[in-house]
């Protein structure tokens, strides 16, 4: 992933991404690579969606983390690899439905 990684890092630097965002996006890309052990630029939309489903249903990651993964993949495929949004479609990010500090058994009003 080294040449692709350098391209991703360059695009993020040019856009002024925060250091924590860069770190989070690189981690998300590494997780995708580790899942398939194939070049990310060769993955299909369906494969990326399959991994995202794994992250949501099996790994049960927090929505904040899932949103970072969604954003990282959207950035990679649309901004770095220049795939058209209609060619590489990632479903809209979901919301947990609860606010911070609320119990999971009920939704906060407001």
PDB file as gemmi writes it, atoms N, CA and C in Angstrom:
CRYST1    1.000    1.000    1.000  90.00  90.00  90.00 P 1                      
ATOM      1  N   UNK A   1       0.831  -1.200   0.000  1.00  0.00           N  
ATOM      2  CA  UNK A   1       0.000   0.000   0.000  1.00  0.00           C  
ATOM      3  C   UNK A   1       0.867   1.252   0.000  1.00  0.00           C  
ATOM      4  N   UNK A   2       2.173   1.154  -0.132  1.00  0.00           N  
ATOM      5  CA  UNK A   2       3.057   2.304   0.048  1.00  0.00           C  
ATOM      6  C   UNK A   2       2.845   3.434  -0.970  1.00  0.00           C  
ATOM      7  N   UNK A   3       2.745   3.127  -2.270  1.00  0.00           N  
ATOM      8  CA  UNK A   3       2.528   4.194  -3.254  1.00  0.00           C  
ATOM      9  C   UNK A   3       1.150   4.821  -3.069  1.00  0.00           C  
ATOM     10  N   UNK A   4       0.154   3.989  -2.839  1.00  0.00           N  
ATOM     11  CA  UNK A   4      -1.195   4.498  -2.594  1.00  0.00           C  
ATOM     12  C   UNK A   4      -1.224   5.306  -1.306  1.00  0.00           C  
ATOM     13  N   UNK A   5      -0.557   4.801  -0.284  1.00  0.00           N  
ATOM     14  CA  UNK A   5      -0.483   5.507   1.007  1.00  0.00           C  
ATOM     15  C   UNK A   5       0.101   6.900   0.817  1.00  0.00           C  
ATOM     16  N   UNK A   6       1.165   7.007   0.029  1.00  0.00           N  
ATOM     17  CA  UNK A   6       1.785   8.309  -0.219  1.00  0.00           C  
ATOM     18  C   UNK A   6       0.825   9.235  -0.959  1.00  0.00           C  
ATOM     19  N   UNK A   7       0.059   8.703  -1.890  1.00  0.00           N  
ATOM     20  CA  UNK A   7      -0.930   9.516  -2.604  1.00  0.00           C  
ATOM     21  C   UNK A   7      -2.016  10.016  -1.661  1.00  0.00           C  
ATOM     22  N   UNK A   8      -2.471   9.134  -0.777  1.00  0.00           N  
ATOM     23  CA  UNK A   8      -3.492   9.506   0.211  1.00  0.00           C  
ATOM     24  C   UNK A   8      -2.941  10.582   1.136  1.00  0.00           C  
ATOM     25  N   UNK A   9      -1.717  10.380   1.630  1.00  0.00           N  
ATOM     26  CA  UNK A   9      -1.118  11.365   2.537  1.00  0.00           C  
ATOM     27  C   UNK A   9      -0.939  12.715   1.857  1.00  0.00           C  
ATOM     28  N   UNK A  10      -0.521  12.710   0.601  1.00  0.00           N  
ATOM     29  CA  UNK A  10      -0.361  13.954  -0.143  1.00  0.00           C  
ATOM     30  C   UNK A  10      -1.691  14.691  -0.264  1.00  0.00           C  
ATOM     31  N   UNK A  11      -2.741  13.971  -0.673  1.00  0.00           N  
ATOM     32  CA  UNK A  11      -4.060  14.601  -0.817  1.00  0.00           C  
ATOM     33  C   UNK A  11      -4.550  15.173   0.517  1.00  0.00           C  
ATOM     34  N   UNK A  12      -4.310  14.466   1.600  1.00  0.00           N  
ATOM     35  CA  UNK A  12      -4.751  14.960   2.910  1.00  0.00           C  
ATOM     36  C   UNK A  12      -3.955  16.192   3.328  1.00  0.00           C  
ATOM     37  N   UNK A  13      -2.641  16.200   3.050  1.00  0.00           N  
ATOM     38  CA  UNK A  13      -1.826  17.379   3.375  1.00  0.00           C  
ATOM     39  C   UNK A  13      -2.301  18.583   2.570  1.00  0.00           C  
ATOM     40  N   UNK A  14      -2.556  18.375   1.287  1.00  0.00           N  
ATOM     41  CA  UNK A  14      -2.996  19.480   0.429  1.00  0.00           C  
ATOM     42  C   UNK A  14      -4.331  20.061   0.888  1.00  0.00           C  
ATOM     43  N   UNK A  15      -5.161  19.232   1.496  1.00  0.00           N  
ATOM     44  CA  UNK A  15      -6.475  19.677   1.970  1.00  0.00           C  
ATOM     45  C   UNK A  15      -6.435  20.152   3.425  1.00  0.00           C  
ATOM     46  N   UNK A  16      -5.269  20.061   4.054  1.00  0.00           N  
ATOM     47  CA  UNK A  16      -5.115  20.563   5.415  1.00  0.00           C  
ATOM     48  C   UNK A  16      -5.810  19.724   6.477  1.00  0.00           C  
ATOM     49  N   UNK A  17      -5.870  18.402   6.263  1.00  0.00           N  
ATOM     50  CA  UNK A  17      -6.501  17.522   7.251  1.00  0.00           C  
ATOM     51  C   UNK A  17      -5.742  17.580   8.576  1.00  0.00           C  
ATOM     52  N   UNK A  18      -6.470  17.497   9.668  1.00  0.00           N  
ATOM     53  CA  UNK A  18      -5.871  17.465  11.001  1.00  0.00           C  
ATOM     54  C   UNK A  18      -5.096  16.158  11.179  1.00  0.00           C  
ATOM     55  N   UNK A  19      -4.073  16.194  12.020  1.00  0.00           N  
ATOM     56  CA  UNK A  19      -3.223  15.021  12.252  1.00  0.00           C  
ATOM     57  C   UNK A  19      -4.037  13.817  12.723  1.00  0.00           C  
ATOM     58  N   UNK A  20      -5.015  14.037  13.583  1.00  0.00           N  
ATOM     59  CA  UNK A  20      -5.844  12.930  14.085  1.00  0.00           C  
ATOM     60  C   UNK A  20      -6.691  12.331  12.964  1.00  0.00           C  
ATOM     61  N   UNK A  21      -7.160  13.158  12.047  1.00  0.00           N  
ATOM     62  CA  UNK A  21      -7.942  12.667  10.910  1.00  0.00           C  
ATOM     63  C   UNK A  21      -7.060  11.825  10.004  1.00  0.00           C  
ATOM     64  N   UNK A  22      -5.856  12.293   9.744  1.00  0.00           N  
ATOM     65  CA  UNK A  22      -4.906  11.540   8.918  1.00  0.00           C  
ATOM     66  C   UNK A  22      -4.655  10.176   9.552  1.00  0.00           C  
ATOM     67  N   UNK A  23      -4.388  10.169  10.829  1.00  0.00           N  
ATOM     68  CA  UNK A  23      -4.130   8.920  11.553  1.00  0.00           C  
ATOM     69  C   UNK A  23      -5.340   7.975  11.468  1.00  0.00           C  
ATOM     70  N   UNK A  24      -6.525   8.510  11.672  1.00  0.00           N  
ATOM     71  CA  UNK A  24      -7.746   7.690  11.647  1.00  0.00           C  
ATOM     72  C   UNK A  24      -8.010   7.129  10.249  1.00  0.00           C  
ATOM     73  N   UNK A  25      -7.833   7.941   9.217  1.00  0.00           N  
ATOM     74  CA  UNK A  25      -8.068   7.475   7.847  1.00  0.00           C  
ATOM     75  C   UNK A  25      -7.064   6.391   7.464  1.00  0.00           C  
ATOM     76  N   UNK A  26      -5.798   6.586   7.799  1.00  0.00           N  
ATOM     77  CA  UNK A  26      -4.773   5.582   7.484  1.00  0.00           C  
ATOM     78  C   UNK A  26      -5.096   4.274   8.204  1.00  0.00           C  
ATOM     79  N   UNK A  27      -5.532   4.360   9.444  1.00  0.00           N  
ATOM     80  CA  UNK A  27      -5.916   3.155  10.190  1.00  0.00           C  
ATOM     81  C   UNK A  27      -7.079   2.446   9.487  1.00  0.00           C  
ATOM     82  N   UNK A  28      -8.073   3.191   9.056  1.00  0.00           N  
ATOM     83  CA  UNK A  28      -9.231   2.609   8.364  1.00  0.00           C  
ATOM     84  C   UNK A  28      -8.786   1.912   7.075  1.00  0.00           C  
ATOM     85  N   UNK A  29      -7.877   2.526   6.334  1.00  0.00           N  
ATOM     86  CA  UNK A  29      -7.386   1.928   5.096  1.00  0.00           C  
ATOM     87  C   UNK A  29      -6.573   0.667   5.383  1.00  0.00           C  
ATOM     88  N   UNK A  30      -5.790   0.696   6.445  1.00  0.00           N  
ATOM     89  CA  UNK A  30      -5.024  -0.490   6.831  1.00  0.00           C  
ATOM     90  C   UNK A  30      -5.945  -1.636   7.235  1.00  0.00           C  
ATOM     91  N   UNK A  31      -7.044  -1.323   7.901  1.00  0.00           N  
ATOM     92  CA  UNK A  31      -8.005  -2.352   8.294  1.00  0.00           C  
ATOM     93  C   UNK A  31      -8.645  -2.998   7.069  1.00  0.00           C  
ATOM     94  N   UNK A  32      -8.979  -2.186   6.075  1.00  0.00           N  
ATOM     95  CA  UNK A  32      -9.560  -2.713   4.841  1.00  0.00           C  
ATOM     96  C   UNK A  32      -8.551  -3.611   4.130  1.00  0.00           C  
ATOM     97  N   UNK A  33      -7.301  -3.162   4.053  1.00  0.00           N  
ATOM     98  CA  UNK A  33      -6.265  -3.972   3.413  1.00  0.00           C  
ATOM     99  C   UNK A  33      -6.074  -5.290   4.164  1.00  0.00           C  
ATOM    100  N   UNK A  34      -6.037  -5.238   5.492  1.00  0.00           N  
ATOM    101  CA  UNK A  34      -5.833  -6.445   6.298  1.00  0.00           C  
ATOM    102  C   UNK A  34      -6.966  -7.456   6.100  1.00  0.00           C  
ATOM    103  N   UNK A  35      -8.169  -6.966   5.858  1.00  0.00           N  
ATOM    104  CA  UNK A  35      -9.320  -7.841   5.673  1.00  0.00           C  
ATOM    105  C   UNK A  35      -9.212  -8.631   4.368  1.00  0.00           C  
ATOM    106  N   UNK A  36      -8.775  -7.961   3.288  1.00  0.00           N  
ATOM    107  CA  UNK A  36      -8.711  -8.604   1.971  1.00  0.00           C  
ATOM    108  C   UNK A  36      -7.306  -9.011   1.545  1.00  0.00           C  
ATOM    109  N   UNK A  37      -6.278  -8.347   2.073  1.00  0.00           N  
ATOM    110  CA  UNK A  37      -4.888  -8.595   1.684  1.00  0.00           C  
ATOM    111  C   UNK A  37      -4.692  -8.435   0.172  1.00  0.00           C  
ATOM    112  N   UNK A  38      -5.360  -7.400  -0.362  1.00  0.00           N  
ATOM    113  CA  UNK A  38      -5.246  -7.072  -1.783  1.00  0.00           C  
ATOM    114  C   UNK A  38      -5.117  -5.564  -1.925  1.00  0.00           C  
ATOM    115  N   UNK A  39      -4.595  -5.142  -3.050  1.00  0.00           N  
ATOM    116  CA  UNK A  39      -4.469  -3.713  -3.320  1.00  0.00           C  
ATOM    117  C   UNK A  39      -5.838  -3.049  -3.240  1.00  0.00           C  
ATOM    118  N   UNK A  40      -5.927  -1.968  -2.495  1.00  0.00           N  
ATOM    119  CA  UNK A  40      -7.212  -1.293  -2.296  1.00  0.00           C  
ATOM    120  C   UNK A  40      -7.789  -0.757  -3.593  1.00  0.00           C  
ATOM    121  N   UNK A  41      -6.938  -0.335  -4.504  1.00  0.00           N  
ATOM    122  CA  UNK A  41      -7.438   0.203  -5.761  1.00  0.00           C  
ATOM    123  C   UNK A  41      -8.085  -0.873  -6.631  1.00  0.00           C  
ATOM    124  N   UNK A  42      -7.878  -2.142  -6.290  1.00  0.00           N  
ATOM    125  CA  UNK A  42      -8.468  -3.242  -7.061  1.00  0.00           C  
ATOM    126  C   UNK A  42      -9.756  -3.775  -6.437  1.00  0.00           C  
ATOM    127  N   UNK A  43     -10.137  -3.264  -5.273  1.00  0.00           N  
ATOM    128  CA  UNK A  43     -11.360  -3.732  -4.627  1.00  0.00           C  
ATOM    129  C   UNK A  43     -12.586  -3.143  -5.302  1.00  0.00           C  
ATOM    130  N   UNK A  44     -13.634  -3.935  -5.352  1.00  0.00           N  
ATOM    131  CA  UNK A  44     -14.899  -3.456  -5.914  1.00  0.00           C  
ATOM    132  C   UNK A  44     -15.705  -2.750  -4.819  1.00  0.00           C  
ATOM    133  N   UNK A  45     -16.703  -2.031  -5.265  1.00  0.00           N  
ATOM    134  CA  UNK A  45     -17.625  -1.372  -4.339  1.00  0.00           C  
ATOM    135  C   UNK A  45     -18.273  -2.410  -3.422  1.00  0.00           C  
ATOM    136  N   UNK A  46     -18.676  -3.536  -3.986  1.00  0.00           N  
ATOM    137  CA  UNK A  46     -19.330  -4.586  -3.191  1.00  0.00           C  
ATOM    138  C   UNK A  46     -18.394  -5.125  -2.110  1.00  0.00           C  
ATOM    139  N   UNK A  47     -17.112  -5.228  -2.418  1.00  0.00           N  
ATOM    140  CA  UNK A  47     -16.159  -5.718  -1.417  1.00  0.00           C  
ATOM    141  C   UNK A  47     -16.001  -4.725  -0.270  1.00  0.00           C  
ATOM    142  N   UNK A  48     -15.937  -3.458  -0.591  1.00  0.00           N  
ATOM    143  CA  UNK A  48     -15.830  -2.444   0.466  1.00  0.00           C  
ATOM    144  C   UNK A  48     -17.099  -2.458   1.319  1.00  0.00           C  
ATOM    145  N   UNK A  49     -18.249  -2.579   0.675  1.00  0.00           N  
ATOM    146  CA  UNK A  49     -19.502  -2.640   1.427  1.00  0.00           C  
ATOM    147  C   UNK A  49     -19.550  -3.880   2.320  1.00  0.00           C  
ATOM    148  N   UNK A  50     -19.029  -4.993   1.832  1.00  0.00           N  
ATOM    149  CA  UNK A  50     -18.985  -6.225   2.623  1.00  0.00           C  
ATOM    150  C   UNK A  50     -18.130  -6.015   3.877  1.00  0.00           C  
ATOM    151  N   UNK A  51     -16.987  -5.332   3.726  1.00  0.00           N  
ATOM    152  CA  UNK A  51     -16.147  -5.052   4.887  1.00  0.00           C  
ATOM    153  C   UNK A  51     -16.859  -4.126   5.866  1.00  0.00           C  
ATOM    154  N   UNK A  52     -17.526  -3.106   5.352  1.00  0.00           N  
ATOM    155  CA  UNK A  52     -18.257  -2.199   6.235  1.00  0.00           C  
ATOM    156  C   UNK A  52     -19.349  -2.942   6.999  1.00  0.00           C  
ATOM    157  N   UNK A  53     -20.003  -3.888   6.345  1.00  0.00           N  
ATOM    158  CA  UNK A  53     -20.996  -4.702   7.026  1.00  0.00           C  
ATOM    159  C   UNK A  53     -20.343  -5.516   8.147  1.00  0.00           C  
ATOM    160  N   UNK A  54     -19.176  -6.057   7.899  1.00  0.00           N  
ATOM    161  CA  UNK A  54     -18.404  -6.784   8.919  1.00  0.00           C  
ATOM    162  C   UNK A  54     -18.105  -5.888  10.117  1.00  0.00           C  
ATOM    163  N   UNK A  55     -17.679  -4.671   9.840  1.00  0.00           N  
ATOM    164  CA  UNK A  55     -17.337  -3.712  10.891  1.00  0.00           C  
ATOM    165  C   UNK A  55     -18.558  -3.390  11.754  1.00  0.00           C  
ATOM    166  N   UNK A  56     -19.715  -3.276  11.107  1.00  0.00           N  
ATOM    167  CA  UNK A  56     -20.943  -2.917  11.814  1.00  0.00           C  
ATOM    168  C   UNK A  56     -21.530  -4.110  12.560  1.00  0.00           C  
ATOM    169  N   UNK A  57     -21.647  -5.249  11.887  1.00  0.00           N  
ATOM    170  CA  UNK A  57     -22.392  -6.374  12.469  1.00  0.00           C  
ATOM    171  C   UNK A  57     -21.554  -7.335  13.295  1.00  0.00           C  
ATOM    172  N   UNK A  58     -20.326  -7.591  12.888  1.00  0.00           N  
ATOM    173  CA  UNK A  58     -19.491  -8.563  13.595  1.00  0.00           C  
ATOM    174  C   UNK A  58     -18.602  -7.883  14.629  1.00  0.00           C  
ATOM    175  N   UNK A  59     -17.880  -6.872  14.203  1.00  0.00           N  
ATOM    176  CA  UNK A  59     -16.963  -6.179  15.125  1.00  0.00           C  
ATOM    177  C   UNK A  59     -17.710  -5.225  16.054  1.00  0.00           C  
ATOM    178  N   UNK A  60     -18.915  -4.831  15.642  1.00  0.00           N  
ATOM    179  CA  UNK A  60     -19.781  -3.958  16.429  1.00  0.00           C  
ATOM    180  C   UNK A  60     -19.055  -2.693  16.907  1.00  0.00           C  
ATOM    181  N   UNK A  61     -18.386  -2.051  15.967  1.00  0.00           N  
ATOM    182  CA  UNK A  61     -17.682  -0.821  16.300  1.00  0.00           C  
ATOM    183  C   UNK A  61     -18.677   0.311  16.526  1.00  0.00           C  
ATOM    184  N   UNK A  62     -18.267   1.279  17.295  1.00  0.00           N  
ATOM    185  CA  UNK A  62     -19.103   2.449  17.575  1.00  0.00           C  
ATOM    186  C   UNK A  62     -19.385   3.197  16.276  1.00  0.00           C  
ATOM    187  N   UNK A  63     -20.567   3.849  16.211  1.00  0.00           N  
ATOM    188  CA  UNK A  63     -20.929   4.582  15.000  1.00  0.00           C  
ATOM    189  C   UNK A  63     -19.905   5.647  14.656  1.00  0.00           C  
ATOM    190  N   UNK A  64     -19.294   6.252  15.646  1.00  0.00           N  
ATOM    191  CA  UNK A  64     -18.276   7.267  15.359  1.00  0.00           C  
ATOM    192  C   UNK A  64     -17.125   6.653  14.570  1.00  0.00           C  
ATOM    193  N   UNK A  65     -16.733   5.446  14.929  1.00  0.00           N  
ATOM    194  CA  UNK A  65     -15.658   4.753  14.224  1.00  0.00           C  
ATOM    195  C   UNK A  65     -16.109   4.336  12.832  1.00  0.00           C  
ATOM    196  N   UNK A  66     -17.317   3.825  12.736  1.00  0.00           N  
ATOM    197  CA  UNK A  66     -17.861   3.429  11.431  1.00  0.00           C  
ATOM    198  C   UNK A  66     -17.909   4.643  10.503  1.00  0.00           C  
ATOM    199  N   UNK A  67     -18.300   5.777  11.020  1.00  0.00           N  
ATOM    200  CA  UNK A  67     -18.353   6.995  10.209  1.00  0.00           C  
ATOM    201  C   UNK A  67     -16.972   7.393   9.697  1.00  0.00           C  
ATOM    202  N   UNK A  68     -15.943   7.196  10.523  1.00  0.00           N  
ATOM    203  CA  UNK A  68     -14.572   7.475  10.083  1.00  0.00           C  
ATOM    204  C   UNK A  68     -14.211   6.542   8.930  1.00  0.00           C  
ATOM    205  N   UNK A  69     -14.560   5.261   9.061  1.00  0.00           N  
ATOM    206  CA  UNK A  69     -14.278   4.297   8.000  1.00  0.00           C  
ATOM    207  C   UNK A  69     -14.993   4.705   6.713  1.00  0.00           C  
ATOM    208  N   UNK A  70     -16.295   5.023   6.804  1.00  0.00           N  
ATOM    209  CA  UNK A  70     -17.050   5.472   5.631  1.00  0.00           C  
ATOM    210  C   UNK A  70     -16.343   6.659   4.966  1.00  0.00           C  
ATOM    211  N   UNK A  71     -15.994   7.632   5.763  1.00  0.00           N  
ATOM    212  CA  UNK A  71     -15.375   8.848   5.232  1.00  0.00           C  
ATOM    213  C   UNK A  71     -14.022   8.553   4.598  1.00  0.00           C  
ATOM    214  N   UNK A  72     -13.234   7.705   5.227  1.00  0.00           N  
ATOM    215  CA  UNK A  72     -11.913   7.358   4.690  1.00  0.00           C  
ATOM    216  C   UNK A  72     -12.038   6.676   3.338  1.00  0.00           C  
ATOM    217  N   UNK A  73     -12.999   5.754   3.216  1.00  0.00           N  
ATOM    218  CA  UNK A  73     -13.165   5.028   1.960  1.00  0.00           C  
ATOM    219  C   UNK A  73     -13.728   5.931   0.873  1.00  0.00           C  
ATOM    220  N   UNK A  74     -14.649   6.771   1.245  1.00  0.00           N  
ATOM    221  CA  UNK A  74     -15.195   7.726   0.278  1.00  0.00           C  
ATOM    222  C   UNK A  74     -14.068   8.641  -0.225  1.00  0.00           C  
ATOM    223  N   UNK A  75     -13.227   9.116   0.689  1.00  0.00           N  
ATOM    224  CA  UNK A  75     -12.097   9.975   0.324  1.00  0.00           C  
ATOM    225  C   UNK A  75     -11.149   9.232  -0.617  1.00  0.00           C  
ATOM    226  N   UNK A  76     -10.796   7.999  -0.266  1.00  0.00           N  
ATOM    227  CA  UNK A  76      -9.874   7.228  -1.087  1.00  0.00           C  
ATOM    228  C   UNK A  76     -10.412   7.041  -2.496  1.00  0.00           C  
ATOM    229  N   UNK A  77     -11.618   6.532  -2.597  1.00  0.00           N  
ATOM    230  CA  UNK A  77     -12.124   6.155  -3.918  1.00  0.00           C  
ATOM    231  C   UNK A  77     -12.578   7.346  -4.759  1.00  0.00           C  
ATOM    232  N   UNK A  78     -13.068   8.400  -4.137  1.00  0.00           N  
ATOM    233  CA  UNK A  78     -13.520   9.547  -4.919  1.00  0.00           C  
ATOM    234  C   UNK A  78     -12.427  10.589  -5.132  1.00  0.00           C  
ATOM    235  N   UNK A  79     -11.685  10.930  -4.081  1.00  0.00           N  
ATOM    236  CA  UNK A  79     -10.714  12.017  -4.176  1.00  0.00           C  
ATOM    237  C   UNK A  79      -9.335  11.567  -4.646  1.00  0.00           C  
ATOM    238  N   UNK A  80      -8.891  10.395  -4.205  1.00  0.00           N  
ATOM    239  CA  UNK A  80      -7.547   9.941  -4.550  1.00  0.00           C  
ATOM    240  C   UNK A  80      -7.558   9.103  -5.831  1.00  0.00           C  
ATOM    241  N   UNK A  81      -8.462   8.140  -5.909  1.00  0.00           N  
ATOM    242  CA  UNK A  81      -8.513   7.254  -7.080  1.00  0.00           C  
ATOM    243  C   UNK A  81      -9.439   7.774  -8.182  1.00  0.00           C  
ATOM    244  N   UNK A  82     -10.122   8.864  -7.904  1.00  0.00           N  
ATOM    245  CA  UNK A  82     -10.971   9.566  -8.881  1.00  0.00           C  
ATOM    246  C   UNK A  82     -12.053   8.691  -9.502  1.00  0.00           C  
ATOM    247  N   UNK A  83     -12.653   7.847  -8.696  1.00  0.00           N  
ATOM    248  CA  UNK A  83     -13.813   7.087  -9.170  1.00  0.00           C  
ATOM    249  C   UNK A  83     -15.041   7.970  -9.004  1.00  0.00           C  
ATOM    250  N   UNK A  84     -15.894   7.938  -9.981  1.00  0.00           N  
ATOM    251  CA  UNK A  84     -17.110   8.753  -9.930  1.00  0.00           C  
ATOM    252  C   UNK A  84     -18.005   8.263  -8.796  1.00  0.00           C  
ATOM    253  N   UNK A  85     -18.693   9.185  -8.122  1.00  0.00           N  
ATOM    254  CA  UNK A  85     -19.578   8.774  -7.017  1.00  0.00           C  
ATOM    255  C   UNK A  85     -20.599   7.724  -7.432  1.00  0.00           C  
ATOM    256  N   UNK A  86     -21.126   7.811  -8.660  1.00  0.00           N  
ATOM    257  CA  UNK A  86     -22.103   6.817  -9.100  1.00  0.00           C  
ATOM    258  C   UNK A  86     -21.438   5.469  -9.412  1.00  0.00           C  
ATOM    259  N   UNK A  87     -20.135   5.489  -9.703  1.00  0.00           N  
ATOM    260  CA  UNK A  87     -19.404   4.260  -9.996  1.00  0.00           C  
ATOM    261  C   UNK A  87     -19.031   3.517  -8.706  1.00  0.00           C  
ATOM    262  N   UNK A  88     -18.760   4.290  -7.661  1.00  0.00           N  
ATOM    263  CA  UNK A  88     -18.347   3.689  -6.403  1.00  0.00           C  
ATOM    264  C   UNK A  88     -19.223   4.252  -5.297  1.00  0.00           C  
ATOM    265  N   UNK A  89     -20.322   3.607  -5.074  1.00  0.00           N  
ATOM    266  CA  UNK A  89     -21.323   4.115  -4.151  1.00  0.00           C  
ATOM    267  C   UNK A  89     -21.201   3.468  -2.774  1.00  0.00           C  
ATOM    268  N   UNK A  90     -21.010   4.295  -1.770  1.00  0.00           N  
ATOM    269  CA  UNK A  90     -21.034   3.818  -0.390  1.00  0.00           C  
ATOM    270  C   UNK A  90     -22.307   4.372   0.222  1.00  0.00           C  
ATOM    271  N   UNK A  91     -23.127   3.521   0.854  1.00  0.00           N  
ATOM    272  CA  UNK A  91     -24.397   3.995   1.411  1.00  0.00           C  
ATOM    273  C   UNK A  91     -24.192   5.133   2.408  1.00  0.00           C  
ATOM    274  N   UNK A  92     -25.212   5.965   2.585  1.00  0.00           N  
ATOM    275  CA  UNK A  92     -25.106   7.064   3.543  1.00  0.00           C  
ATOM    276  C   UNK A  92     -24.825   6.535   4.943  1.00  0.00           C  
ATOM    277  N   UNK A  93     -24.088   7.324   5.683  1.00  0.00           N  
ATOM    278  CA  UNK A  93     -23.756   6.953   7.057  1.00  0.00           C  
ATOM    279  C   UNK A  93     -25.003   7.003   7.926  1.00  0.00           C  
ATOM    280  N   UNK A  94     -25.100   6.073   8.845  1.00  0.00           N  
ATOM    281  CA  UNK A  94     -26.227   6.023   9.758  1.00  0.00           C  
ATOM    282  C   UNK A  94     -25.972   6.839  11.009  1.00  0.00           C  
ATOM    283  N   UNK A  95     -26.943   6.913  11.825  1.00  0.00           N  
ATOM    284  CA  UNK A  95     -26.841   7.598  13.118  1.00  0.00           C  
ATOM    285  C   UNK A  95     -27.289   6.621  14.190  1.00  0.00           C  
ATOM    286  N   UNK A  96     -26.737   6.761  15.367  1.00  0.00           N  
ATOM    287  CA  UNK A  96     -27.057   5.806  16.427  1.00  0.00           C  
ATOM    288  C   UNK A  96     -28.452   6.023  16.996  1.00  0.00           C  
ATOM    289  N   UNK A  97     -28.983   7.223  16.878  1.00  0.00           N  
ATOM    290  CA  UNK A  97     -30.317   7.496  17.387  1.00  0.00           C  
ATOM    291  C   UNK A  97     -30.325   7.932  18.841  1.00  0.00           C  
ATOM    292  N   UNK A  98     -29.170   7.911  19.485  1.00  0.00           N  
ATOM    293  CA  UNK A  98     -29.105   8.364  20.869  1.00  0.00           C  
ATOM    294  C   UNK A  98     -28.106   9.507  20.971  1.00  0.00           C  
ATOM    295  N   UNK A  99     -28.280  10.293  21.981  1.00  0.00           N  
ATOM    296  CA  UNK A  99     -27.359  11.387  22.231  1.00  0.00           C  
ATOM    297  C   UNK A  99     -26.375  10.961  23.310  1.00  0.00           C  
ATOM    298  N   UNK A 100     -25.192  11.569  23.346  1.00  0.00           N  
ATOM    299  CA  UNK A 100     -24.234  11.224  24.399  1.00  0.00           C  
ATOM    300  C   UNK A 100     -24.865  11.409  25.778  1.00  0.00           C  
ATOM    301  N   UNK A 101     -24.592  10.465  26.648  1.00  0.00           N  
ATOM    302  CA  UNK A 101     -25.113  10.555  28.013  1.00  0.00           C  
ATOM    303  C   UNK A 101     -26.476   9.917  28.182  1.00  0.00           C  
ATOM    304  N   UNK A 102     -27.128   9.491  27.122  1.00  0.00           N  
ATOM    305  CA  UNK A 102     -28.439   8.863  27.217  1.00  0.00           C  
ATOM    306  C   UNK A 102     -28.264   7.369  27.377  1.00  0.00           C  
ATOM    307  N   UNK A 103     -29.187   6.743  28.076  1.00  0.00           N  
ATOM    308  CA  UNK A 103     -29.106   5.290  28.188  1.00  0.00           C  
ATOM    309  C   UNK A 103     -29.513   4.692  26.861  1.00  0.00           C  
ATOM    310  N   UNK A 104     -29.021   3.490  26.586  1.00  0.00           N  
ATOM    311  CA  UNK A 104     -29.340   2.847  25.312  1.00  0.00           C  
ATOM    312  C   UNK A 104     -30.777   2.319  25.300  1.00  0.00           C  
ATOM    313  N   UNK A 105     -31.399   2.223  26.461  1.00  0.00           N  
ATOM    314  CA  UNK A 105     -32.763   1.683  26.538  1.00  0.00           C  
ATOM    315  C   UNK A 105     -33.809   2.718  26.130  1.00  0.00           C  
ATOM    316  N   UNK A 106     -33.435   4.000  26.151  1.00  0.00           N  
ATOM    317  CA  UNK A 106     -34.412   5.021  25.779  1.00  0.00           C  
ATOM    318  C   UNK A 106     -33.732   6.104  24.957  1.00  0.00           C  
ATOM    319  N   UNK A 107     -34.509   6.812  24.200  1.00  0.00           N  
ATOM    320  CA  UNK A 107     -33.980   7.941  23.431  1.00  0.00           C  
ATOM    321  C   UNK A 107     -34.207   9.217  24.245  1.00  0.00           C  
ATOM    322  N   UNK A 108     -33.292  10.149  24.104  1.00  0.00           N  
ATOM    323  CA  UNK A 108     -33.458  11.419  24.791  1.00  0.00           C  
ATOM    324  C   UNK A 108     -34.441  12.285  24.018  1.00  0.00           C  
ATOM    325  N   UNK A 109     -35.187  13.054  24.686  1.00  0.00           N  
ATOM    326  CA  UNK A 109     -36.093  13.961  24.007  1.00  0.00           C  
ATOM    327  C   UNK A 109     -35.396  15.283  23.817  1.00  0.00           C  
ATOM    328  N   UNK A 110     -35.912  16.053  22.893  1.00  0.00           N  
ATOM    329  CA  UNK A 110     -35.326  17.348  22.824  1.00  0.00           C  
ATOM    330  C   UNK A 110     -35.304  17.973  21.560  1.00  0.00           C  
TER     331      UNK A 110                                                      
END                                                                             
